[in-house]
Amino acid sequence: MSDKKAIFFNSKRPKKENDRFFINGLSKVSENQSNEDINNLLKLYYTIDEVKIDITFAIKINAVIEKHISKLIKQADIFFKMSNKNNCSVESIYSGMAGIALLFKFYASKTNNKHKTFEQSKQIIEKCLKILDSTSKRITYLTGKSGVYVTAASIYLESNDHANMKLMIDEIVGMLPLALDPKTSDEILYGRAGYLYSLMVLKNLGWNDVNSDDIIRQVVSAILDSGMSLCSKENIKTTPIMYEWHEKKYFGAAHGLLGILHCLLLMKNYLTQKELYDLIKPALDYLLTLQFKSGNLPSSLNNDKDRLVQWCHGAAGATQTFLLAYEILKDTKYLIAAEQFGDVIWERGLLIKGYGLCHGLSGNTYAFISLFKVTKKFKHLYRAAKFIDWCLTNDSKIKELNRSFSMFEGIAGNVYTLLDVQNPLQANFPGY
Ligand SMILES: [Zn+2]
């Protein structure tokens, strides 16, 4: 079958549905496509047998990567020339230079250290450490100090610099009292779940001090206690754990229940069976009761607008969390829900807000990649390829954001994704 409607999909001037997303001309066509049709269309992008990227597609992707990497190298040069005086900021993974360090390390690993980006990632992270505001109370992986320290730890480990790696571990562990402080929130961007994520990265780097498991367990307990305590205080009966950020009960990955459940599921070895089945599972089931008719999730409690289809709010973050829940809890309703979220993203996920990970096309592409990894259905890989192809073709059609170089809102996250989709079975959303 020919891919006629793809002409519309790849149109020079994509049609906007509203102020949030471009119309995906393929979304209606694909409902009637057989597996054979999909496999034939996919051959333009990947080989079916080995799931290897097509050489022509790879050349197209790598040309965009190189264009963006040269911009980011210039950005790094500007950063190196800046004064080392403390500027009262955290150069975070989310929007700061630590995110560029993370990308440069990843790029080096994929390209045999082309442009010497590994050395540059070390130089960037050491400058981030120098200018880090030591009084900052930000604790998380994405927006806080632990993300800078844990990225530095990974770079030191790869440099066989165990003494400096140990210093980074001490810094992260030193943030435990702040993480356990009752005034600290729980969500990924600014709260305990985001600190827990850094501890997980540290554990994956080989952190095995005698107290490491105890530290992780203390954070897990604090998150669960906080969720139960809000339910008890507000007499909430619909779910055993609930969270607030700025007095709003968010549901999405960045600020809400989904993201917190995601981090807890990532640390499943630190949960008791009772916690898993009496707290986490009912909270996941509660979220599924909130699905809109489209299949999407609201961004917060009592918000009945079905608008946001992105990683931070709505279907893209939800896809990844429910896939993880399916893998751990083996309940097929989670897999069905994840595929429904995927359909929503396919229809409304060509976002005009940019190509970033947080509320852009890259974050949405990862949802398809995750669906493919778990289900092995080529439909999902085809959708990921189409989104990527769209972003390569419509490079200048989207809004420039304030933080246009950054990992979560800009081109660094897009480059990370473009590198990762070339090996879809090994791909992983950074920071989730
Ligand atoms: Zn966002």
Residues whose N, C-alpha, C, O or C-beta is under 5 A from the ligand:
A	BS01	ZN	C312 C358 H359
